[in-house]
Amino acid sequence: MNCAVILLLISRCFTWSSALYTPERAASKKLKYLLEPPVSADVTGQRGDNVTLPCILRTKPSHYKVKWTKIEPEKVGPENIIMISNAHAFKPYGHLGQRASLRKAHAMDASLHLSRLELEDEGTYRCELVNGIEDESVTITLRIEGVVFPYQSKDGRYRFNYQEAKEACAAQDGTLATYNQLYRAWTEGLDWCNAGWLHDGTVHYPIIHPRPVCGGELPSGIRSYGPKDKNNDRFDAFCFTSQTSGSVFYIAGAFSFEQAGHTCKNQGAEMALIGQLYAAWHFHNFDQCDAGWLKDGSVRFPISNPRERCGGIPEAGVRSFGFPDKNTHVYGVYCYR
């Protein structure tokens, strides 16, 4: 039986899953109050983890505040303030502020502690010392360890506008991938010939092996369509997910889609989502040479140890049979609990 192959792209490189500490200032201006560390501070973060973004004061002005924000260049409107603190008080703001606190390991420590990391937390953060005279700041880039997967509508190729792509990723336990996440996936071997939406509203596709049907003789790299009309243009989606709190398991059988759902329910579980299957593959080397139903109506199986009789593809990944007739009594089921 022929199956379409979804090759997995992993973002498991040490330097990719880290918080990089960068002073934000003109090249000629030395930091007076904030400490620029001599090396990058590496922080690995998976969904659900607690992490600390470093910000250390070298000295304190007589009056000052520390303001933490998340920098979102594509966002229109007020900056995304996480918290503002002085020597006496701490005031959180917004969704991130509910999970944020200052570490306060010592008197000069203004590091930000984020609890229960979420997929959308990846990005650039600014620690700013504000005293009204000599304000200065450093920026920290937080990386979430995870996996990028391409996703297509059950109705075929290029059916999502931007909002639909965003909703499709969320329905599969993911979020639209950022360009950096897609780039990291490409460096790990992602070669995908269908263009998909990214978080910032741009459209791209990653190519390792140039071929006539995928951009002709252009060199390998991330092919870009640039920003597209979010309402009217239609593409696939590149989704990003990370570690989950539960586990995925396979139940053998010859089920219809409906029977597969009941089978999981009888085990105190539910049918697995695409993102949950990819996370199990990525973080736990889930390897199962049996095709099974998933909650979106597709049929797939994860391979960590490639072999001839399990798809015949030399690369590890998640194989796909697409979206078969739901009345087909052929496949087992992947459940999540």
GILINMO-V168443 format. One line per field, one symbol per residue. ss: DSSP state (h for helix, s for strand, l for the rest). phi: phi as a letter, one per 40 degrees, with the letter a starting at -180 (. if undefined). A space follows every 10 residues. Layout:
ss: ???
phi: ???
This chain:
ss: lllsssslss slllllllss ssssllllll lllsllllll llllslllll sssllsslll llllssssss slllllllls ssssslllls sslhhhhlls ssllllllsl lsssllllhh hlssssssss lllllsssss sslslsssss slsllsllls lhhhhhhhhh hlllssllhh hhhhhhhlll lllllsslll lsssssslll lhhhllllll ssssssslll llllssssss sllllllsss ssssslhhhh hhhhhhllls sllhhhhhhh hhhhllllll lsslllllss ssslllllll llllllssss llllllllll ssssssl
phi: .cbcbbccbb bbcdccbabc bbcbacdccc ccbcccccbc ccbcbbdgcb bbccabccab ccbabbbbbb cbdccbhccc ccabbbcbab bcbgccccbb accfcacbcb ccbbbfdbdc cdibbbbbcb bgbbcaabbb bcbbcaabbc bbccchcfbb cccccccccc cbgaadcccc cccccccchc bbcbcacbdc gcbaacbcbc adcbggcccc iccbcgcbcc cbcbacbbbb aadbcbbbab bcibbccccc cccccccgbb cccdcccccc cccbfdbaca cacbccgcba acbcbdadcb hgbcccibcb bgbcdcccbb bcabbba
